[in-house]
Amino acid sequence: MVNLFLVSTIFYISCKTNYKPLKHKIIKVKAPFEMPTIPIPDFTNCEQYLITDFGAVQGDQQTISEAIAKAIDAANEAGGGSVIIPKGKWLTGKIHFKIETKHER
């Protein structure tokens, strides 16, 4: 569950321009007060970057941290994408996110 939250929340980078635009599912919440709609991103058209493809080895915090950084860099270089962390325990050091892609500059 933590991995899904991490991937969905932290690695939210808009899709490459040659992909379909990032779509959102709109959720309406019934409440006894005014409640704004909640957009949920759909990452199905985004390129995926699996951290194990960048050298992550489960149980090795250093390689995991480096692989996540490399996957974030690759997604940024490509103009966007989703960094995928497989099921399991993937302890890491600090992660630095990129807010804008190189294509936005």
VMD Tcl script that draws the C-alpha trace (Angstrom):
set ca {
  {0.00 0.00 0.00}
  {2.85 2.38 0.85}
  {4.53 1.61 -2.50}
  {1.31 2.39 -4.39}
  {0.93 5.66 -2.50}
  {4.58 6.51 -3.10}
  {4.37 5.82 -6.81}
  {1.03 7.59 -7.30}
  {1.77 10.64 -5.23}
  {5.46 11.31 -5.37}
  {6.31 10.35 -8.92}
  {3.44 12.23 -10.51}
  {5.04 13.67 -13.62}
  {2.98 14.67 -16.63}
  {3.18 12.41 -19.66}
  {5.41 12.98 -22.66}
  {3.97 15.25 -25.34}
  {3.81 12.39 -27.86}
  {1.52 10.48 -25.49}
  {-2.15 11.13 -24.97}
  {-2.72 13.86 -22.37}
  {-2.90 12.69 -18.77}
  {-6.54 11.98 -18.02}
  {-8.25 12.40 -14.68}
  {-11.21 10.60 -13.20}
  {-13.34 13.04 -11.22}
  {-14.69 11.83 -7.88}
  {-17.63 13.57 -6.25}
  {-17.98 13.17 -2.50}
  {-21.38 13.54 -0.86}
  {-21.04 15.56 2.31}
  {-23.29 17.76 4.45}
  {-21.10 20.69 3.39}
  {-19.72 21.98 0.09}
  {-17.03 19.60 -1.10}
  {-14.86 20.14 -4.21}
  {-14.49 17.32 -6.72}
  {-11.32 15.25 -6.46}
  {-9.29 14.56 -9.64}
  {-7.61 11.14 -9.70}
  {-4.80 10.85 -12.33}
  {-4.79 7.97 -14.83}
  {-1.21 6.92 -15.61}
  {-2.08 4.22 -18.19}
  {-0.64 6.21 -21.14}
  {2.59 7.22 -19.40}
  {5.93 5.56 -19.99}
  {7.06 3.48 -17.01}
  {10.54 3.37 -15.48}
  {11.10 0.29 -13.29}
  {13.75 0.93 -10.64}
  {15.22 -2.56 -11.04}
  {16.06 -1.63 -14.65}
  {18.26 1.09 -13.16}
  {20.17 -1.21 -10.81}
  {17.98 -1.36 -7.69}
  {18.65 -4.45 -5.57}
  {16.22 -5.23 -2.78}
  {17.96 -4.92 0.58}
  {20.69 -2.55 -0.68}
  {19.63 0.95 0.32}
  {22.45 2.62 -1.64}
  {21.60 0.98 -4.99}
  {17.88 1.54 -4.42}
  {18.44 5.26 -3.77}
  {20.68 5.59 -6.84}
  {18.26 3.63 -9.05}
  {15.30 5.78 -8.01}
  {17.30 8.92 -8.79}
  {18.28 7.52 -12.20}
  {14.67 6.54 -12.97}
  {13.46 10.03 -12.01}
  {16.16 11.55 -14.23}
  {15.19 9.28 -17.14}
  {11.51 10.20 -16.81}
  {12.47 13.87 -16.67}
  {14.74 13.59 -19.72}
  {11.92 11.87 -21.65}
  {9.44 14.60 -20.75}
  {7.54 12.62 -18.12}
  {6.54 9.17 -16.98}
  {5.90 6.96 -13.96}
  {8.67 5.59 -11.75}
  {7.66 2.08 -10.69}
  {8.73 0.49 -7.41}
  {7.96 -3.25 -7.34}
  {6.13 -4.93 -4.48}
  {8.40 -5.53 -1.50}
  {10.59 -3.62 0.93}
  {12.64 -0.97 -0.86}
  {14.30 1.14 1.81}
  {15.86 4.28 0.41}
  {17.71 7.40 1.41}
  {16.59 10.90 0.44}
  {14.69 11.22 -2.83}
  {14.77 14.46 -4.79}
  {11.82 15.06 -7.09}
  {11.78 17.12 -10.25}
  {8.91 19.55 -10.57}
  {9.44 20.54 -14.19}
  {10.63 18.43 -17.06}
  {13.37 19.60 -19.39}
  {10.75 19.94 -22.13}
  {8.94 22.66 -20.14}
  {11.96 24.98 -19.92}
}
mol new
graphics top color blue
foreach p $ca { graphics top sphere $p radius 0.5 }
foreach p [lrange $ca 0 end-1] q [lrange $ca 1 end] { graphics top cylinder $p $q radius 0.2 }
display resetview
